Amino acid sequence: MLAKVNSFGLIGLDGYLVNVEIDINRGLPSYDVVGLADTSIRESKQRVVSAIKNQGYNYPMGKITVNLAPADTKKEGSIYDLPISVGILVANEQIKSTKEELSEYSFIGELSLDGSLRRIKGVLPILITARNLGIKKVFVPFDNASEAGFIEGLSVYPVRELKEVVDFLNGEKKIVPVQILSYEYIKSTRRPSGDFAWIKGQASAKRALEISAAGGHNVLLIGPPGSGKTMLAKAFSSILPDMIFDEALETTKIHSIAGTLDNNVGIITERPFRSPHHTATIVALTGGGNKAKPGEISLAHNGVLFLDEMPEYNRHTLEALRQPLEDGVITVSRNSQSIEYPANFILIVSMNPCPCGNYGSDKPCKCSPSQIHKYLSKLSGPLMDRIDMLIEVDSVKYRELSSEINEEPSSEIKKRVDKARQIQSERYKSTNIHSNSKMTNEMIKKYCKLDKESSDILEMSFSKLKLTARAYNRVLKVARTIADLEGSVDVKLDHLMEAINYRSLDDKYWL
């Protein structure tokens, strides 16, 4: 007998419909899977057979053929255990649902030997695809239920074991679909893990990070050990604007595929903060591997990628950041498969100015000029060109640490950031960008016009600091953000001077 059930596969961030066809014929007992199935699917026989028997059902003794259509697309993972089991029970007439009734449902899930369902990766993009294709009812493992709580127009049935699915399809049991949750409510319950109020001093660095958050600009923090670079970077997320629902959904899809999603929440409400260790490989950073999974730069999408002690990273690994920093996407090609992942993040990097860390500070430096030059040159010119603001973070003085004066909290800084972002949203509402850092050359000419005095200052700075065309544009973008923070329609001289000042460390350390 022949049975057909719906399931799904994943390619990158998108799901696609897979028809699982089960044919049971007379003959010597066998179990064959066709349709470009990988090893984990071919091994499903052992899980499926044990699950069906241990749930109290009869496993048919005959020639079983499983076809996963379309046959020209490679299928991966263990998510087909549940649809294959359901298909076998339908073909063996232990499930009484008609062909028309089954066409309304889709099944995904990995089975344990006892018939219970395990959590799987990538449920969210699959559910979005199912809804878009008009499939209204989907069975998922119970531990993935939280991911389904934000997809409207879809009934998602969380199940703990195979028997629940069979009883439901036979009309012997009712399963309550996952309740749709309010994103705004979930977002309101989350609290940032850092706060600028906890950081004493460093007013200039805080100001620079405020500008960075307001315009989405990349930042380099340079200073001696213990000056607070890492604390500043970790508190940075607390002043970033809240994610809108579409951003949260896109970010969650990436983390769902990577398997890093919190089971209890089901959606990411805070902008990601990723801080990979300096031993991270190119694949770990950009993505790839046998299954072309997303890397750290994609996991940081719509959030922050923080590289602590940047010169300690492998230079080839750092150079891999150049293209995604420019384009906001990364293309991963593996095993005749090419997948594009989003990688739109704010880059924050920190570093000491020399191997001992004291060059340029009030402490004696033990490094020779050649050692300092070699250390600083680990950051290539093209990569430095993609950093908008270079910030010197000095050691905190005792009087600042012992001061009883309360520092400005992140909540107050965030209000100014949100106001500036609202100005940018209105400015770019007819485009596909949302922040000043993503302005095109044409937009820069339109929104960053300078008067004669400002233009002369910028020309002089361009020559003195030996700025490239890219750095020139980034100075104008930062100036535009400073103007937005002040609510100014035009970019004025003081806005430009502050933006130029954030490139002056090129002259001190690298020129």
N, C-alpha and C positions, 0 to 999 in steps of 0.2 A: 504494500500500500504506500501511497505517496502523500507527504504532508509538507506544507510550506508555512514558515513563520518569518516575521520581520525582525531584523536586528540592525546593528550599525557598526561601522568601522570608523577609524580616525586617520586623516591625513593632515598633519600640521595642527592648525587650530580649528579645522572644520571636520564635521562628521559627514558620513555618506551612508546611504541605505544599503544594507546587505540582506539579500534573500537567502535564508537557510532552508535548503530543500533536503528532505529525508526520504529515502526510498528503501523499503524493506521487502526483500524477495526471498523465495525459497533457495536453499543452497547451504553449503558449509558455512558455519558461523564466521563472519568477518566484519571488519569495521574499517572503511576507507573514507578518507577526507580528500576532496578535490576542490580546486578553486584558489590556487596559489596560497595555501595555508602554511604558516611557519611552524616551527617545532612545537611551540606551546599549544597550538591548536591540535596538532596531530597527537599530542600526548593527552588530549581531552578524553580519549576513549576510557582510560583508567578512572578518571574522575567521574565521568558520566555513568559508566557501568556501576561503580560502587555507590554513587549517589542515588540512582534509581532503585537499586536493590535495598539499600539501607533506609530508604523512605517508604518501603513496603510495597513497591510496584514490581511488576514482572518485566524483566528485560528480555526482549524478543531474541530467540535463537534463530538467526537467519543471516542473510547477506545484507548488511546495512551500508548504504552509500550516502555520504553527507556532501552536498555541493554548496559552496559559498559563492553566490553570484553578486556582482559581476566577476567572472572567472579570470579576467585580465588584470585585476587589481590585487596586489599583495595584501593578505590579511595577517594581522599580528595580534598577539595577546591572548588572554584566557577569557575574554568577555563573551565568547560564543558558547560556553558550557551550558548556560541556562537555555538559550534558544534551541540548541541541539537536543537537550534532554526533553524539552517540551515537544519538539518535533517528533522525536521517537515515540513519546507517549501518545501523541495524536495519531501517528501512523499505526500504532499498536492498539488504537481504539480505547485507550485508558483515559483519554481526555475526549469529551463528547462534543466540544465546540465545533461548529461548522466552519467551512472555509471562509465564508463571509464574516463570521464573528471573529475569527483569528486575524483577519486582515486589519482590524481596528487596533490591534495591539502590537507592541514591539517589546523585545526582551533583551536585556543585557545583564551579565553577571557571571562571576567565577564560582564554581561549586567546590565545596570541600567533599571529602570522601563520605561524610555522613549526610550529605545533602544540604547542609547549610550554605548560605551565600556569603562570600567575602567581599570586602570593599574593593573597588576597582578605580582606575585612573581615567580622567577624561569624560566624566559623566555630563558635566555642564555643556560643553560644546555639542555633545550628542543630543541632549535634550533640546537645545536651540534648533538644531537641524531637524529633529523630529517634528517640532512645532511648525517650522517653515514648510515642511513637506506635507503637512496636513494630518499627520498621525496624532491622534488625540490621547492615547493611553499607552503608558510605558511602565514596565516592571523594572525596578532597580534594586540592588542590595540595600538592606535597611540602613547600613552605615553610610550610604551615599545620599540619604534622604534630605539632608540639610542643603545640598547643592540644588535641589529641585524647588526649594521654597520661594524662589524669586522669578520663576518662569511662568508667566500667565498664559492662558489658552491651552493648557496641557494638564491632563490628569496623570500624576505619577504615583504608582503604587509601590511603596517600600515593603520588601518581603525578607524574611529571615531564612526561609528554607524552601526547597522545591515543592513540598507538600502544600504550602500556602497557595502557590500559583495554581497547582492542579485543582485544589478544592475551589478556588475562585472561578476558574474556567468551567468547572463542572456545576457551578451554582450552589455549592455546599458551604461557602464561606464568603463573608463580605470583608473587603479591605478598604479602609478609609484612605483616600488620596492625601498626599502631602498638602498641608494648608499653606496658602500663599502668604508670605510675610511682608512686612513693610520695611523697605530698605532704609527709609529715613529713621525709623525707630531703632533698627539695628545699629545704624551709624551713630545715633545719639548715645548709645550705651558704651561705646568704645572711648577709651581715654589714651592720650599720647603718653609714651613712655619717658619722654624727656621734656625739659622746660628750660628756657633761657634764664628764668629767675634763679635757677640753681647755680648759674655760672657767674662768678665774681669777675668784675672788670671786663676787659676785651670789648670795649664799646665799638671800636673801629671794625673789628671782625664781625660783631653782631650786625652792625649797619650793612656791611657787605653781604652777609648772608640774607638779610632782609631784602636787599635788591635782587639777589639771586632767586629767592623764592617768588618775588613779585614778577620777574620776567622769565624765569626758567633758565637762568644762565649757569654755565659751568664755572667751578671755583677751584683754585689751588690755594691751600693753606700751608704756609712755610714758616717754620719757627723752631726754637730749641725744644728738647724733650721736656714734658711736663707743663707746657704752656697752655694746654687745654684744647688742642686741635681736635682730638677725637671726641671730646665732650661736646664741642661746638657742632661737629658734624652729626653726632647722634641726636642732638636736640633740634637739628634743622627740620626734621619731619613735622615737628609740632607747630611750625609757622607756615607750612604749605597749605594751599587752599584745599578744601574738602573735595573728594572725588564725586563727580556726578554719577548717576546710576550706570550710564553707558560705559564710562571709564572703569567703574568697579566690575562690571560684567566682563569686559575685555581682559582686565587684569586677572580676574578669577579663572577665566578659561585657561590662561597660561599656567597658572598654579595647579589647576585641576589636572592638566595633562602631565605636569611634572610630579604630581603626587605630594605637593607641599601644602595642600589646603587644610585648614583647621576643620576637623570633622564636626565640631559643635556649632560652628557659625555658618559655614556653607558659602559665604561670600566675603571678599576682602573689602573692608570699608576704609582702612587706612592706607595711605600711599606706601608702597613697599620701600623698605630700606635694606639693601643688600650690601654686605661687606665681605667679599670673598678673601680668603687668606692669600698672602703673597706667593704661595706655592701653587696657586691655581693654574691649570693648563689652559691653552687656547680653547680647547673643546669645552672645558668647564665654564669658561667665560662667555664664549660666543654661541655654544650649543653644538650638537652633533652626536657622535657615537653611532652605533649600529642602527638605532631607531630615530636618529635625527631629532633628539629632544631639545627643548629650549635651554639656553645657558643663563648665566647670571645676568647678562645685559637685558635679556627678555624678561626674566623674573623681576627685574627692576623697572619694567615698563610702567609709565605713569608715576614713577617714584624717583628714588635716589640710588645711585651706585656709588658707594664709598670705597675708595682704595687707600687704605692706611699705609703710610710709608711707601709711597709709590716707587721710588728707585729700587726697592727690594724685589719688585716684580720682574719676571723675565721680559726682556725688551721686546721680543717677538710677540709675546702675549699682549703687551701694551699697544703695540702697533696695530693689532687687530681691532682696536677701538676706533680707529680713525674713520672708517667708512660708516659704521652705525651712528657715530656722533654727528656725522654730516647728514645722513639720509633718514635716520630714525627707524630703520629696519635692518635686519640681518638675514641673509640668505644662506641656509645650511644645505649643503649638497652631500649626500651619502648614499652609497649603493644604488646608483641610478635614480635617486630621489632628490628632488630639490624643493625645499620648503622655506617660505618666507615668514619670519616671526617679527612682530613689532619690537622695537627697542628704542622707545622715546623716553629717555631718562635724563635727569640732571646728574652730571658727574661732579662729585666732590672728591678731591684728592688731598692728602696731607703728606708732608715730607719734612725731614730735617734739612738744614742748609748745607750740611757736610757730614762725613762719617761719624765724627764725634758729636755733632749736633749743635755746637756752640758758635759757629761762624756767624758773625754779624750781631751777636748778642753781647751782653755785658760780662759774660764769662770767657775766659781764655780759650781759644781754639787750638787744638793740638795737631791739626791737619796741615799738610803742606799745600801750596797752591795747586800742584798737579793732582793731589788727591781730591781737593775740592772740585776742580774742573772735571775730573773723571766721574765723580759722584753726580754732579749736576747734569752732565751730558748724557746720563742714562735716559733722560727725557728728551726725545727728539724734537726738532723744530716743528715739524708738521703736527705733532701731537700737542705741543704747547700752543700752537696757533689756534687750536680748537677749544682752548680754555679762555673764557671771557674775562675773568677777574683773578688777579694774583694778590693774595692777602698775606701780609706779614703779621704773624701772631707772636708778640713778645711775651716774655715771662711775666707772670702776674706779681705785682708788688705786695709786700706784706700788709701795707695799709689797706689795700683793696680786699685782700682775703679776710682781714679782721674787721672790715667795715660793717656796721650795723644797718647801713642803708640798703633797702630792698631793691633788688634789680628788677627791671621791667619784665613782666611775665610774657610768655609766648602768646597768650591770648590777646594781649594788647597789640603786639607786633603783627599777629595774624589779621587783625582788623584792617590794618593799613595794607597788608598784602592782598587781602580779599578785595578791597576797594580798587587797588591798582589792576588786579586781574579782571574786575568787572569792566573797567575802562577798556581793557584790551579785548575782552569778549565782544563789546559793542563795536569796537573799531574793526575787528576782523570777522564780524558775524556773517558776511557774505563769502568768506573763504573757508578753507579747511584747516586753518591754524588757530591757535588759542592763546599764544604768548609771543612777546616781542622777540624772543630768542629764535623763533622760526620764521622771521620775516625774510622775504625774498629781496633781491636787489631792487626790484621795482618798488616794493613796499618801503624800503629804506629811503629811497629818493622822495617818496610821497610823504612819509610820516616823520622823517628826521631832517627836515630842512634847517639849515643853519644861517644865521646872519653873517655879515662880512667879518666882524671881529672874531666870532667863533670859528669860522672857516679858516681864518689866518692862523689861529692858535692850533687848530687840528693839523694844518699843513706843516707847521713848525715841529709839532710833536711827531708827526709821521716820519720826518727826516731824522730827528734826534733819536727816537726809539727804534728806528729801522723797522717800522711796522710793515707787514705784508697787506695785501688787499683784503684777505680774510680777517686779519686783526683790525684793520680799519673799519670794516663793516661791524665787527663785534663791539668796538668802542661806541659806535653810533647806536647800536641796539641797547647797550647798557645805559647810555645817556637818555634814550627814549623811556626806559623803565624808571630811571630816577625822576624824570619829568612827570611820569604817571603817578608816582608815589606822592608827589607834591600837588597833583591835580592840575598841572600846567598843560595847556594845549600845545605850546611850542617847546622845542628843546632850546634851553637858554645856555648862556656861557657857563654858569656855575654847574649846571647839570653835566655839560661836556667836560669841564675841568675835573670833576670828580670821577667821571668814567675814564678819562686819560690817566688819572692817578692810579687806577687799578691795573694799569699796564706798566707802571714805572719800575716795578721790580725786575722786569726784563733787563733794564739798564744796570741794575745793581748786581744781579746774580748770573745772568746769561750772556750779556753782550761784552 
